[in-house]
Amino acid sequence: MKVDILTREYPPHVYGGAGVHAEELSKVLAERVDVTVRAFDGPRSNADVPAIPNAAEAKGSLRVVGYDAPGQLAGANPALKTFGVDLQIASDVDADIAHAHTWYTCLAGYLAKMLHGTPLVITAHSLEPFRPWKREQLGGGYNLSSWAEKDAYEHADRVIAVSGGMRNDILTAYPNLDPDKVVVVHNGITMSEFATPAADDPAWGVFDRYHIDRSKPTLLFVGRITRQKGLPYLLKALHFVNKDVQVVLCAGAPDTPEIMEEVKTSFAELDAKRGNIIWIEEMLPKKELSALEHGCDAFICPSIYEPLGIVNLEAMACGLPVVASATGGIPEVVVDGETGYLVPIDQLHDGTGTPTDPDKFVHDMADAINRVMADPERAKAMGQAGYERARDKFSWESIADQTIAVYQSVLDERK
């Protein structure tokens, strides 16, 4: 079997959960079948291609082809630049299955299906109808991204949802879809990548570099500065969190200058009134992020839209208890009272995910953070339970097998 993975993000250009998913899935798939990754951000060198686990026993192969937007589109709306890359990818697809990830490559997958007759599988990491704030970033391009996603979804042979919650959202957003074509295959975690770094590993230097005091109880946030990640709500909630709790925010890659300014203003106010907070804007290397997670005491995920929340799985793999919004697929990962605490959230059904009672959401979040930070022994037990859940329920090996079963079901229908 030959599979083309179509993705916006791929090493060394990964900034979100969809990119992590594409990287890890492609590696384990390549143990079983021949995989070509077709990605944005230009050509890759051999050094950029991730290693296949158990390469000596692999039955498949992995190669990466990178594309840039045509020079004629310099200065064009980002959605048009995306379509310029999609046209190139669609022309080159040469596989038994095209597997597209996010709206960025939906058009490429659909065009390849029409051009070559290649069956199309899409993994839904997010949905444009549930992210109206993207209009801030794309302007009228949001109409184009929404159109490309809708057309591709409605003509795909299968749509993979990364959670049961996401499957419900897909069928709500696109009611013309045949429910039998929408299947759930969860995101996964490579546990070995989140092992505790050795005591002399230079990755631990991240604490000194950012003046993070390892003797203090520490709460960690990791996420992009985008509406869906709920960072503005967290900054409000932190006003009501015990001031002895040190807070580390790994928050970068803002969607727009406007949301960056909003976060900067809220951070400055919080820092002046509360203090004991560190903001890391750079994207940390994996080893340093792992060291940071192993050196903190709890993880916070305040998202208002999260199909699954791979950051929660990563935190759990590092043995951290997780406080997270009870939205989307998060309750399928975080078990309330066992691996952390879920923060209840009642949301508007207008596509924005805005809490109906923002003040209640903020105070409930603060209460949950205070609860987990006030009982270190209980927090440690939750972290261990979370580690075991991530290890036992979300391995990439299992997810690769499930994904290949989806591919095979599509191919069988064409016989």
BADOVEX-19028 format. One record per residue (C-alpha): residue in three letters; x, y, z. Coordinates in steps of 0.5 Angstrom, whole numbers, plus 2048, in hexadecimal, padded with zeros to 3 digits. Layout:
<sites>
<'ALA', <X, Y, Z>>;
...
</sites>
This chain:
<sites>
<'MET', <800, 800, 800>>;
<'LYS', <802, 807, 7FE>>;
<'VAL', <800, 80D, 802>>;
<'ASP', <801, 814, 801>>;
<'ILE', <800, 818, 807>>;
<'LEU', <7FE, 820, 806>>;
<'THR', <800, 825, 80B>>;
<'ARG', <801, 82C, 80D>>;
<'GLU', <806, 82A, 812>>;
<'TYR', <80C, 826, 812>>;
<'PRO', <813, 826, 815>>;
<'PRO', <817, 82A, 816>>;
<'HIS', <811, 82F, 815>>;
<'VAL', <80C, 82C, 81B>>;
<'TYR', <808, 831, 81F>>;
<'GLY', <802, 82E, 821>>;
<'GLY', <7FE, 827, 823>>;
<'ALA', <7FD, 825, 81C>>;
<'GLY', <804, 826, 81A>>;
<'VAL', <806, 821, 820>>;
<'HIS', <800, 81C, 81D>>;
<'ALA', <803, 81C, 816>>;
<'GLU', <80A, 81B, 818>>;
<'GLU', <808, 815, 81D>>;
<'LEU', <803, 812, 819>>;
<'SER', <808, 812, 813>>;
<'LYS', <80D, 80F, 816>>;
<'VAL', <809, 809, 819>>;
<'LEU', <806, 808, 812>>;
<'ALA', <80C, 808, 80F>>;
<'GLU', <80E, 801, 813>>;
<'ARG', <808, 7FE, 80F>>;
<'VAL', <807, 802, 809>>;
<'ASP', <80A, 806, 804>>;
<'VAL', <809, 80E, 806>>;
<'THR', <80B, 814, 802>>;
<'VAL', <809, 81A, 806>>;
<'ARG', <808, 820, 802>>;
<'ALA', <808, 827, 806>>;
<'PHE', <809, 82E, 806>>;
<'ASP', <80F, 833, 808>>;
<'GLY', <814, 830, 802>>;
<'PRO', <818, 82A, 801>>;
<'ARG', <81B, 826, 806>>;
<'SER', <822, 823, 807>>;
<'ASN', <823, 81C, 809>>;
<'ALA', <825, 81F, 810>>;
<'ASP', <81E, 822, 811>>;
<'VAL', <81A, 81B, 80F>>;
<'PRO', <819, 818, 816>>;
<'ALA', <81B, 811, 817>>;
<'ILE', <817, 80B, 817>>;
<'PRO', <816, 807, 81D>>;
<'ASN', <819, 800, 81D>>;
<'ALA', <81B, 802, 816>>;
<'ALA', <81F, 7FB, 815>>;
<'GLU', <818, 7F7, 815>>;
<'ALA', <814, 7FC, 812>>;
<'LYS', <810, 7FA, 80C>>;
<'GLY', <80F, 801, 809>>;
<'SER', <813, 807, 807>>;
<'LEU', <812, 80F, 809>>;
<'ARG', <814, 814, 804>>;
<'VAL', <812, 81C, 805>>;
<'VAL', <811, 821, 7FF>>;
<'GLY', <810, 828, 801>>;
<'TYR', <80D, 82E, 7FD>>;
<'ASP', <80D, 835, 7FD>>;
<'ALA', <808, 83A, 7FB>>;
<'PRO', <809, 83C, 7F4>>;
<'GLY', <80D, 843, 7F3>>;
<'GLN', <807, 846, 7F0>>;
<'LEU', <803, 846, 7F6>>;
<'ALA', <808, 84A, 7FA>>;
<'GLY', <803, 84F, 7FE>>;
<'ALA', <7FD, 84B, 7FD>>;
<'ASN', <7F8, 849, 802>>;
<'PRO', <7FB, 843, 806>>;
<'ALA', <7F5, 83F, 804>>;
<'LEU', <7F7, 840, 7FC>>;
<'LYS', <7FE, 83E, 7FE>>;
<'THR', <7FB, 838, 801>>;
<'PHE', <7F8, 836, 7FB>>;
<'GLY', <7FE, 837, 7F7>>;
<'VAL', <801, 832, 7FB>>;
<'ASP', <7FB, 82D, 7FA>>;
<'LEU', <7FB, 82E, 7F3>>;
<'GLN', <802, 82B, 7F2>>;
<'ILE', <801, 826, 7F7>>;
<'ALA', <7FB, 823, 7F4>>;
<'SER', <7FF, 823, 7ED>>;
<'ASP', <804, 81E, 7F1>>;
<'VAL', <800, 81A, 7F5>>;
<'ASP', <802, 813, 7F3>>;
<'ALA', <7FF, 80E, 7F8>>;
<'ASP', <7F9, 809, 7F9>>;
<'ILE', <7F7, 80D, 7FF>>;
<'ALA', <7F7, 815, 800>>;
<'HIS', <7F7, 817, 807>>;
<'ALA', <7F6, 81E, 808>>;
<'HIS', <7F7, 822, 80F>>;
<'THR', <7F3, 829, 811>>;
<'TRP', <7F0, 82D, 80C>>;
<'TYR', <7F7, 82F, 809>>;
<'THR', <7F7, 829, 805>>;
<'CYS', <7F0, 827, 804>>;
<'LEU', <7F0, 82A, 7FD>>;
<'ALA', <7F6, 827, 7FB>>;
<'GLY', <7F3, 820, 7FD>>;
<'TYR', <7EC, 821, 7FA>>;
<'LEU', <7EF, 824, 7F3>>;
<'ALA', <7F4, 81E, 7F3>>;
<'LYS', <7ED, 819, 7F4>>;
<'MET', <7EA, 81D, 7EE>>;
<'LEU', <7F1, 81D, 7EA>>;
<'HIS', <7F4, 816, 7EB>>;
<'GLY', <7EE, 812, 7EE>>;
<'THR', <7F2, 812, 7F5>>;
<'PRO', <7ED, 810, 7FB>>;
<'LEU', <7ED, 815, 800>>;
<'VAL', <7EE, 815, 807>>;
<'ILE', <7EE, 81B, 80C>>;
<'THR', <7EF, 81B, 813>>;
<'ALA', <7EC, 821, 817>>;
<'HIS', <7F0, 824, 81C>>;
<'SER', <7EB, 82B, 81C>>;
<'LEU', <7E6, 82D, 818>>;
<'GLU', <7E5, 834, 814>>;
<'PRO', <7DE, 835, 816>>;
<'PHE', <7E0, 835, 81E>>;
<'ARG', <7E6, 83A, 81D>>;
<'PRO', <7E2, 840, 81B>>;
<'TRP', <7E8, 844, 81E>>;
<'LYS', <7EC, 842, 818>>;
<'ARG', <7E9, 847, 814>>;
<'GLU', <7EE, 84C, 818>>;
<'GLN', <7F4, 848, 815>>;
<'LEU', <7F1, 847, 80E>>;
<'GLY', <7EC, 84C, 80D>>;
<'GLY', <7E8, 84A, 807>>;
<'GLY', <7ED, 844, 806>>;
<'TYR', <7E9, 841, 80C>>;
<'ASN', <7E3, 840, 807>>;
<'LEU', <7E8, 83D, 802>>;
<'SER', <7EB, 838, 808>>;
<'SER', <7E3, 837, 80A>>;
<'TRP', <7E1, 835, 803>>;
<'ALA', <7E7, 830, 801>>;
<'GLU', <7E6, 82D, 808>>;
<'LYS', <7DF, 82C, 807>>;
<'ASP', <7E0, 829, 7FF>>;
<'ALA', <7E5, 824, 801>>;
<'TYR', <7E1, 822, 807>>;
<'GLU', <7DB, 820, 803>>;
<'HIS', <7DF, 81D, 7FE>>;
<'ALA', <7E4, 819, 802>>;
<'ASP', <7E4, 811, 802>>;
<'ARG', <7E5, 811, 80A>>;
<'VAL', <7E5, 817, 80F>>;
<'ILE', <7E9, 815, 815>>;
<'ALA', <7E7, 819, 81C>>;
<'VAL', <7ED, 819, 821>>;
<'SER', <7E7, 818, 827>>;
<'GLY', <7E0, 816, 827>>;
<'GLY', <7DF, 81E, 829>>;
<'MET', <7E2, 820, 823>>;
<'ARG', <7DE, 81B, 81F>>;
<'ASN', <7D7, 81E, 822>>;
<'ASP', <7DA, 825, 81F>>;
<'ILE', <7DC, 822, 818>>;
<'LEU', <7D4, 820, 817>>;
<'THR', <7D2, 826, 81A>>;
<'ALA', <7D6, 82B, 816>>;
<'TYR', <7D5, 826, 80F>>;
<'PRO', <7CE, 823, 810>>;
<'ASN', <7CE, 820, 809>>;
<'LEU', <7D4, 81B, 80B>>;
<'ASP', <7D2, 814, 80B>>;
<'PRO', <7D3, 813, 813>>;
<'ASP', <7D6, 80C, 811>>;
<'LYS', <7DC, 80F, 80D>>;
<'VAL', <7DE, 813, 814>>;
<'VAL', <7E2, 80F, 818>>;
<'VAL', <7E6, 810, 81F>>;
<'VAL', <7ED, 80F, 81F>>;
<'HIS', <7F1, 812, 825>>;
<'ASN', <7F7, 816, 825>>;
<'GLY', <7FD, 813, 828>>;
<'ILE', <803, 814, 82C>>;
<'THR', <80A, 811, 82B>>;
<'MET', <80C, 810, 833>>;
<'SER', <813, 80F, 832>>;
<'GLU', <814, 816, 82F>>;
<'PHE', <811, 819, 836>>;
<'ALA', <816, 815, 83B>>;
<'THR', <819, 819, 840>>;
<'PRO', <820, 81C, 83D>>;
<'ALA', <826, 819, 841>>;
<'ALA', <828, 81D, 847>>;
<'ASP', <82E, 820, 843>>;
<'ASP', <82A, 822, 83C>>;
<'PRO', <82B, 829, 83A>>;
<'ALA', <824, 829, 839>>;
<'TRP', <823, 82B, 840>>;
<'GLY', <826, 831, 83F>>;
<'VAL', <81F, 834, 83D>>;
<'PHE', <81E, 835, 844>>;
<'ASP', <824, 83A, 845>>;
<'ARG', <823, 83D, 83F>>;
<'TYR', <81C, 840, 841>>;
<'HIS', <81D, 840, 848>>;
<'ILE', <818, 83B, 84A>>;
<'ASP', <819, 839, 851>>;
<'ARG', <819, 831, 852>>;
<'SER', <817, 832, 859>>;
<'LYS', <811, 835, 858>>;
<'PRO', <80A, 832, 856>>;
<'THR', <809, 833, 84F>>;
<'LEU', <804, 833, 84A>>;
<'LEU', <805, 832, 843>>;
<'PHE', <801, 834, 83C>>;
<'VAL', <804, 833, 835>>;
<'GLY', <800, 835, 82F>>;
<'ARG', <7FF, 83A, 829>>;
<'ILE', <7FC, 841, 82A>>;
<'THR', <7F6, 840, 827>>;
<'ARG', <7EF, 840, 829>>;
<'GLN', <7ED, 839, 82A>>;
<'LYS', <7F3, 838, 82F>>;
<'GLY', <7EF, 83C, 834>>;
<'LEU', <7F5, 840, 836>>;
<'PRO', <7F2, 846, 838>>;
<'TYR', <7ED, 843, 83D>>;
<'LEU', <7F3, 83F, 840>>;
<'LEU', <7F6, 846, 841>>;
<'LYS', <7F0, 849, 845>>;
<'ALA', <7EF, 842, 849>>;
<'LEU', <7F7, 843, 84B>>;
<'HIS', <7F4, 849, 84F>>;
<'PHE', <7F1, 844, 854>>;
<'VAL', <7F6, 83F, 854>>;
<'ASN', <7FB, 83F, 85A>>;
<'LYS', <800, 844, 859>>;
<'ASP', <805, 83E, 85C>>;
<'VAL', <804, 83A, 856>>;
<'GLN', <809, 83C, 850>>;
<'VAL', <806, 83C, 849>>;
<'VAL', <80A, 83B, 843>>;
<'LEU', <807, 83D, 83C>>;
<'CYS', <80A, 83A, 836>>;
<'ALA', <806, 83E, 831>>;
<'GLY', <808, 840, 82A>>;
<'ALA', <806, 840, 823>>;
<'PRO', <800, 845, 824>>;
<'ASP', <7FB, 845, 81E>>;
<'THR', <7FA, 84C, 81E>>;
<'PRO', <7FE, 852, 820>>;
<'GLU', <7F7, 854, 824>>;
<'ILE', <7F7, 84E, 828>>;
<'MET', <7FE, 84F, 82A>>;
<'GLU', <7FD, 856, 82C>>;
<'GLU', <7F7, 853, 830>>;
<'VAL', <7FB, 84E, 834>>;
<'LYS', <801, 853, 835>>;
<'THR', <7FC, 858, 838>>;
<'SER', <7F9, 852, 83D>>;
<'PHE', <800, 84F, 83E>>;
<'ALA', <803, 856, 841>>;
<'GLU', <7FD, 857, 845>>;
<'LEU', <7FD, 850, 848>>;
<'ASP', <805, 851, 849>>;
<'ALA', <804, 858, 84D>>;
<'LYS', <7FE, 855, 851>>;
<'ARG', <800, 84E, 852>>;
<'GLY', <807, 84D, 850>>;
<'ASN', <80B, 846, 850>>;
<'ILE', <809, 845, 849>>;
<'ILE', <80E, 843, 843>>;
<'TRP', <80C, 844, 83C>>;
<'ILE', <810, 840, 837>>;
<'GLU', <80F, 843, 830>>;
<'GLU', <814, 83E, 82C>>;
<'MET', <812, 837, 829>>;
<'LEU', <816, 833, 82E>>;
<'PRO', <81A, 82D, 82B>>;
<'LYS', <817, 826, 82D>>;
<'LYS', <81C, 824, 832>>;
<'GLU', <81B, 82B, 836>>;
<'LEU', <814, 82B, 836>>;
<'SER', <814, 824, 838>>;
<'ALA', <819, 826, 83E>>;
<'LEU', <814, 82C, 840>>;
<'GLU', <80E, 827, 840>>;
<'HIS', <812, 822, 844>>;
<'GLY', <814, 828, 849>>;
<'CYS', <80D, 82B, 84A>>;
<'ASP', <808, 828, 84E>>;
<'ALA', <801, 829, 84A>>;
<'PHE', <7FF, 82B, 843>>;
<'ILE', <7F9, 830, 841>>;
<'CYS', <7F5, 82F, 83B>>;
<'PRO', <7F0, 835, 83B>>;
<'SER', <7EE, 834, 833>>;
<'ILE', <7E7, 835, 831>>;
<'TYR', <7E7, 831, 82B>>;
<'GLU', <7EC, 82B, 82B>>;
<'PRO', <7EA, 825, 827>>;
<'LEU', <7EF, 820, 82B>>;
<'GLY', <7F4, 824, 82E>>;
<'ILE', <7FB, 821, 82D>>;
<'VAL', <7FE, 826, 832>>;
<'ASN', <7FA, 822, 837>>;
<'LEU', <7FD, 81B, 835>>;
<'GLU', <804, 81E, 835>>;
<'ALA', <803, 821, 83C>>;
<'MET', <801, 81A, 83E>>;
<'ALA', <806, 817, 83B>>;
<'CYS', <80B, 81B, 840>>;
<'GLY', <807, 819, 846>>;
<'LEU', <803, 820, 847>>;
<'PRO', <7FC, 820, 849>>;
<'VAL', <7F8, 824, 844>>;
<'VAL', <7F3, 82A, 846>>;
<'ALA', <7EF, 82B, 83F>>;
<'SER', <7E8, 82D, 83C>>;
<'ALA', <7E3, 828, 83C>>;
<'THR', <7E2, 829, 834>>;
<'GLY', <7E3, 826, 82E>>;
<'GLY', <7E7, 81F, 82E>>;
<'ILE', <7EA, 821, 835>>;
<'PRO', <7E6, 81D, 839>>;
<'GLU', <7E8, 817, 835>>;
<'VAL', <7EF, 818, 837>>;
<'VAL', <7EF, 81B, 83E>>;
<'VAL', <7EB, 817, 843>>;
<'ASP', <7E8, 81C, 848>>;
<'GLY', <7EA, 81B, 84F>>;
<'GLU', <7EF, 815, 84D>>;
<'THR', <7F4, 818, 848>>;
<'GLY', <7F3, 820, 84A>>;
<'TYR', <7EC, 824, 84A>>;
<'LEU', <7E8, 826, 845>>;
<'VAL', <7E5, 82D, 845>>;
<'PRO', <7DE, 82E, 843>>;
<'ILE', <7DC, 832, 83D>>;
<'ASP', <7D5, 834, 83A>>;
<'GLN', <7D6, 837, 833>>;
<'LEU', <7D3, 83B, 82E>>;
<'HIS', <7D1, 837, 828>>;
<'ASP', <7D3, 83C, 823>>;
<'GLY', <7D9, 839, 821>>;
<'THR', <7DD, 83E, 826>>;
<'GLY', <7DD, 839, 82C>>;
<'THR', <7DD, 83F, 830>>;
<'PRO', <7DB, 83D, 837>>;
<'THR', <7D4, 83F, 839>>;
<'ASP', <7D6, 841, 840>>;
<'PRO', <7DD, 844, 83F>>;
<'ASP', <7DE, 846, 846>>;
<'LYS', <7DC, 83F, 849>>;
<'PHE', <7E1, 83B, 844>>;
<'VAL', <7E6, 840, 846>>;
<'HIS', <7E5, 83E, 84E>>;
<'ASP', <7E4, 837, 84D>>;
<'MET', <7EA, 837, 849>>;
<'ALA', <7EE, 83A, 84F>>;
<'ASP', <7EA, 836, 854>>;
<'ALA', <7ED, 82F, 850>>;
<'ILE', <7F4, 832, 850>>;
<'ASN', <7F4, 834, 857>>;
<'ARG', <7F1, 82D, 859>>;
<'VAL', <7F7, 829, 855>>;
<'MET', <7FC, 82E, 858>>;
<'ALA', <7FA, 82D, 85F>>;
<'ASP', <7FB, 826, 85F>>;
<'PRO', <802, 824, 85D>>;
<'GLU', <801, 81C, 85E>>;
<'ARG', <7FA, 81C, 85B>>;
<'ALA', <7FD, 81F, 855>>;
<'LYS', <803, 81B, 854>>;
<'ALA', <7FE, 815, 855>>;
<'MET', <7FA, 818, 84F>>;
<'GLY', <800, 819, 84B>>;
<'GLN', <802, 812, 84C>>;
<'ALA', <7FB, 810, 84A>>;
<'GLY', <7FB, 814, 844>>;
<'TYR', <802, 811, 842>>;
<'GLU', <7FF, 80A, 842>>;
<'ARG', <7F9, 80C, 83E>>;
<'ALA', <7FD, 810, 838>>;
<'ARG', <801, 80A, 838>>;
<'ASP', <7FC, 804, 838>>;
<'LYS', <7F6, 808, 834>>;
<'PHE', <7FA, 80D, 82F>>;
<'SER', <800, 809, 82C>>;
<'TRP', <802, 80B, 824>>;
<'GLU', <803, 804, 823>>;
<'SER', <7FB, 802, 824>>;
<'ILE', <7F9, 808, 820>>;
<'ALA', <7FD, 807, 81A>>;
<'ASP', <7FA, 800, 81A>>;
<'GLN', <7F3, 803, 81A>>;
<'THR', <7F5, 808, 815>>;
<'ILE', <7F7, 803, 810>>;
<'ALA', <7F0, 7FF, 812>>;
<'VAL', <7ED, 806, 80F>>;
<'TYR', <7F1, 806, 809>>;
<'GLN', <7F0, 7FE, 807>>;
<'SER', <7E8, 7FF, 808>>;
<'VAL', <7E8, 805, 803>>;
<'LEU', <7EC, 801, 7FE>>;
<'ASP', <7E8, 7FB, 7FF>>;
<'GLU', <7E2, 7FF, 7FD>>;
<'ARG', <7E5, 800, 7F7>>;
<'LYS', <7E6, 7F9, 7F5>>;
</sites>
